[in-house]
Amino acid sequence: MSRVIVIASGKGGVGKTTIAANLGICLGQAGRKTALIDLDLGLRNIDVTLGLETVVLNHLGDYFEERMPLEEIVTTDERYPDLALLAAPQNMDPADLKEEQLEKLVRELRAAYDVIIIDSPAGVGPVFSAAIRLADEGIVVTSPTVSAVRDADKVLHLMEAAGVKYRFVIVNMLRQRLMKNGVMMTPEDIRDVLGTPLLGVIPEDEEAIVCCNTGVPLVTVRCMSGSALKRIAERVRGTALSLPRLNARRKGLFHA
């Protein structure tokens, strides 16, 4: 049975798209036939994150406007044979997306893929609302700041109201030094405030900036954030991996 997972965030700049892209790669490499939908209409960043910006020929706009069938808008790459990208158009107004169009797309994808990952736009606009009504699971990405966590709380409540049964949180860009000094919220603080299980914790990592700017997926290089993302993908697959000791003050916290 296929799974539809919406990845969302209350605000931009918390790494949602990077996480969605890398999870898609990991699930595909694990033998799950995965479709990755870029619903951040008008921006189209997942293709850059995957290093596929030069090979995307068609996009979701071609499907929604009935110019092409599903199989013709899918972008694949030999590096990720079990991952299919459905790229966003660069000039589509999100207000033009009709919910029935998205429903039809997801219905067709459920028949062909094991996992459908929807990279929802940041915030709680109409595209986000349409996406969560189709989701089996929701993953909310937040950074460990008060404003981001507050926005994440709003997103989680809307997911619950829409009937998303399984909801999880990923804490991204955690700075160990600031957390130890009590300046930054700890993942345990965030879990308690949101009342939602943590799927994983990703440290702030300079390698992430380099990878994003060069189109190299984090999970394909040796770095702390890539390792954390691989462990998150294992949890998404159902493997019972423990989280690191969230308040630990020892070196190597994120290798646990």
N, C-alpha and C positions, 0 to 999 in steps of 0.2 A: 504494500500500500504506500502510495506516495505521501510526502510530507511537504507542506508549504510553510516556510519560515520567513517571517518578515523581520528585517533588521532595521531598527529605527533609533532615533536620538531626539532629544528635546531641543537641541541646538546644534548648529554646525560646528565643524572644527574639532570634533572629538574622535575622529578616526573611524567613523561608521563604514564608509565605503572601502577603506583599506581592509577592515576586518571582514566585510562581506566577500570581497574578492579572494582573500586568502583562505577563508573557510571553504569557498567554492572549489579552490584548487585541492585542498586537503581531502574533501569528501570525494572528489573525482578520483584522486590518486588511491583512495581506499576502496575503489570499485563501485561507488555509488554514482549512478548516472545522474549528473547534476545540471540543472539549468539555472543560470544567474541572470536575473532581470534587473536592469538599471532603470528604475522608475524615477530617478532624479531628473525629470524631463527638462530639457533645455540646457543642461550642463554637461552630461555625458562624461563622467570621469573614470568609470570602471575600466574602460578599454585602455586608458593610460596606465592605470595601476597594474593591469595585466600585461602591459607591453604590446597591446594589440591594436593601438590606434591607427596603424598603417594598413591593417588588413580588414577593418570593418568596412563593408560595402553597403549594407542595408541596415535598417533599424526599425524600431517599434512603430514609428510613424507610418512606415510602408505597410505594416500589418493592420494597424488601427484604421487606416484609410482605405483598406482593402485593395491595395496595389499589388501585394504579394502574399502568398500563403506562409504559414509558420516556418516551414523548412527552408525558405529562401531568405529569411531575416536572421537566421542563426549564424553566429560566427564561431568557428572552431579553430583550434591550433594543434599541431602535432605534439607540442609540449604537454598539452592537457587534453588527451583524447576523450576523456569522459566528462569534460566540462563544456557546456554550450553557453555562450554569451548572447544575450538579447540586448543590444545597445540602445540607449536612448537617442532620440533625435536631438539635434542641436537647436532647433527653432520651433519646438512645439510648446504652445501655451498650456500649462497644466490644467487650466480651466476647460480646455477642449477635450480632455479625456472623459469618455463616458464609462460609467461603472460597468455596463454590460459588455463593453469591449474588453475590459480587464478580466471580467468573469470568463468570457469565451477563451481568452488567451490561457488563463490558468487551467481551465478545463482541458484544453488540448495538451498542455504540458503534463498534467497529471497522468495522462494516458501513455506518455512516452518516457517520463523521467522518474527516478526514485526520489529525488529531492529538488524542490524549487525554492531558491533563495531570492527574495525580493529586497533589493536595496531601496528602501523608502526614502523620500526626501526628508531632510531634517525638519523638525517642527511637527505641527499637527494640522496641516492643511487638508484639502479634499482628497488629494492623491493618497496621503497616508490613511485617511479614513476608509477609502475604498479598498486599500491593500489589506488592512487588518481585518476587514469583514470576510476575507477569503483565507485567512491564515489559520493554521493549526497551532503554530508556535510563534512566540514573539521574543526577540532578543533586543534589549535596549542597551545601547552603548552610552556610557557617561564618563566624563573625566572626574577626578576627585575634588571638585570645587562645589561650593554651596549652590551657586546658580545653576550649574549643570545638573546636579542631583535633584534640585527642585523641579527643573524641567523634565527630567527623567520620570519623576513621580507622576507628573501629569500624563505623560505618554503611557505609563503602566496602567493608570486608572482608565484611560480611554480603551486600551487593549482589553482590559477586564470587562468593561461595559459592552464591547463589541463581541464578546464571547470567545476570546483567545484563551484557550484552556491552560496552556503551558507558557509561562512567562519567566524570563531569566534576565540577569544583568551582567554586563561585562564592564569592568572598570579599566579604563585605558589611561595611559600617560601618568602612571603613578611614579612619584619621585620618592625614593626610599629615604633620602636625607630629610626632606621636609616632613614626611610622615613620622619619622622617628622624633623629630623636634616638636611635634604636635602642631605644626603649622598647616598641614594638609590632612584632610579627612582620610581615615584608614578604610580599607575595604570592609572591615567589620562594621564601622560606623555607617557606611553607605548601605550595607545589607540590612542593618537594623532600622535605619530611617525608611527605606523603601519597602521593607517586609517582603523581599523577593529573593529567591536563591541566586547566588553568584555562580555564573558559568565559568568565570575566569578573571584573572588579573594580569594586565599587561604593563610592564614598566616603560617609562619614557626611555627612548633608545635613539641615539643619533643615527643608527643604521636605518631606522625607519624613514627618516627624512631623505637619506641618500637613495634608498630603494624607491620611494615614491617619485622622486625626481628623475629617476632613470628607467622607470618601468620594470623594475625587477621585483617580483613578489617576495615578501619577507620570509615566507616559509621555504624559499629555495636557497636562502643564505644562512650562514651560522651566526645567529645573534640572539639576544635575550627575548626580544619581542617575537621573533619567528618561532622560538621554542615554546613560548607561552601560547601562541596561536595554534600550534600543532596539538598541544594538550587540550585546548578548548575544542578543537575539531574532534578529538577523541571522545570528549564528553558528549558532544552533539551526536556522535554515532552510538552512544549508549555505554561506553566504557566507563567504569566506576573509578575515576582517578581522583585522588584527594587534592584539595587545594593546598597551596603552601600555607605555613603558619602565618596568618595575615599580620599579626603584630610582632613578628619575630624581628630581632635587631641584629641578626647575624648576616654576614656576607653571603651572597649566593641565594637569597630568598627565592628568586624566581626560577631557580633550577630544581626546586623541590618537586 
